[in-house]
Amino acid sequence: MEYFYDASKPKKKEKSYGRLVVQQRMRLAMAFLHPLRPIINETWLLHGNGNKSKAFGLALKKLMQDAIEGQYPAQYVVPSLVTISSGLLPGVDIQDVVVADQQVEVYFSSKDNPLNRSNDEVVLIAYSPELEIGGKNEDLCYRKNNYLKMELPVHFVNNPFHLYLYVRSVNGKQHSKGVYLGGFDGCANKMLI
């Protein structure tokens, strides 16, 4: 007898090229954003209409559209294109970023705008995708200070990391678009290319 169907034999169906590309993009985006989830939930919450899962999904979609380059199977995330926060609040103009002796110093200025408040909080994020470690400044810094200093964790001394900055209103409901300050190779102040 010739069998044309046997339920005991597993079906081997190869995945299409398109599906493999999308799956890899999703894995890369999730791996990059997952350690940043608390920040994403806060900064994208208005876009998600108060729903944290929807907010994270929107940030994930934005990363997949804008920040993944290359061809399958060699796709990669471009950290400078990742939108860590999104909003209508005006940001700050970065003057200088100094990384040395396990600390980061950021000098910035702010243009006059009706939406600006001198007590808007400036938030600095240090993030290492390789180590899956991220942190933000503990000390409050305001738009009027024009200067921010943050101690870096020991993990970042000899490992590459990226710096992002955004502004949030006093009540925490409005945010600026995130600014990428650069990638650094440990605390030696060597910018990554």
N, C-alpha and C positions, 0 to 999 in steps of 0.2 A: 504494500500500500504506500502511496506517495502522500506525505503530509504537506498540506499547504498552510496549516496553522497549528502551533503547539504552544499552549499557555505556559508551559513550564520553562520555555526558552525566553530569556530576557530580550527585549527589543533593544537593538543598538542603533540609535538614531543620532547622527552627528549634528551638533549644533551649527546653526548658520553663522557665517562670518559676522553679520550685523549683530546678532545676539551676543557673540563673544566680545565684540567691541564695546557694546553697551554695558555688559557685565563687568568688564575690566574698568571702565570709566566709573561705574558705581562703586566698585571696591576701592579704587583710588580716592574718590571723593569722601567716602565714609571713613576711610583710614585717616585722612587728613583732618576732617572736621570733628570726628567723634570726641577727641580730647578737649575740643573747644566748645562742646555742647552747652555748658552753662552760660558762656558768653553769647553764643548764637541764640539761645532761647531768650535771653534778655534783649539783645539788640535787634532781633528780627520779629519780636512779639507783635508789634503793631501791624506788620505785614501779614502775620498769621492770624489776625483778628482775635488775639488773646489765646490762641491755641499753640502750645509749645511744639507739638509734633508737626503742625503745619508750618510753623516758623522755621524749624530745622529742615523740613522738606524743601522749602523755598530757597534757603541758603544752599542746600545740596544741589538743587537744580541750577542755581546761578553758578556755582563752582563748576559743575559739569559742562555748562555752556561756554563759560568764559575762560576758565583757568586750567583746562586739560589740553595738552598739546601732544603732538607725535602721532604716529600710526601704530595700530595694533600689530604686534604685541608690545611695542616699546612706547606706550603712552606714559605721560608723567604730569604731575601737578606743578604749575608755575606759581610759587607762593606770592609773587608780586601782583598777580591778577586775582587773588582770592579776596572776595568782599566779606570781611569779618563782621562788619556792621553796615546797616543801611538806614538812612533816614533823611529828613529835611533840615535838621539842625545844621547851621553852618559849622564847618570844621575850623581848624587852625592852620596857619602857614608854618611849615617846619623850616627853621633857620639852620639848625645844626644838630647832629646826633653824635655823641661821644661814648664809646664803650671802652672802659679800662678799669682795671683793678676790681673786677667783679661787680661793677655798677654801670648803669646807663644814665646818661644825662641828655635830656632833650630840651633844646631851646626853641621856642615858638612865638609867634605873634598872632594877633587876631584883628581882622578888619572890622570896621563899624558896620553893624547890620541890625535892623530892628529885632531880629530873632535872637541875637546874642545877649547873653546875660553874663555879667562878670563872675557870677558864682556857678557857672556851668562847670561840671567836673570833667577833667581831662584824664583819660584812662589809657595806660600803656600796657600792652600785652607782649610778653616774651614767650615764644613757643618753639619747641623742637619736635618736628614730626618724627624724626628718627627715634627719639627717646620717648615720644608720646607724653611729654611733660609741658605744661603751660602754666603761666602765672600772670597776675596783674599787680600793679602797684598797690601797696597796702595803705600808704599815706595819701590822704586826699590832696589833690592838686586842682586848682581852679584856673579858668581861662585867664583871669587877671594876673596870675603869677608869672606867666611867660617862661616858666622853667619847671622841669620835672626831673626828679632824681629817683632811681629805683635800684635797690640792691638785687643782684642776680643770684639765683640759687647755685650751689656748688656744682650741680649737674652741668651747667652751661660753661664752665671754665674751659674745658677741652673739647666741647662738642658744638657743632653748628646749631644756630638758632635764628629765628626771624623775629622782627619787632613790628608790631602794629600799634596804631594809636587811633582813638576816636573820642568824641566829646558826647557827654550825656547831660540832660537837664537835671536840675536839682531833684525833681520828683522822679527821675529815672524813666520817664515815659517817652521822651524824645531823644533821638541819637543822631549823630552825624554819620556820614559815610566814612568807613574806615580808611586809614592811610597806611600804606606799607612803608616802613622806615628803612628796611634793608635786611639782608641776610648776613650774619656774622659767623666767622669761624672761631668760635670760642671767645674768650675775653681779650683776645689780642688785637681787637679793633680792625681785623682784616675782613673787608666786605667780600661776600661770596658773589660769584658771577652767575 
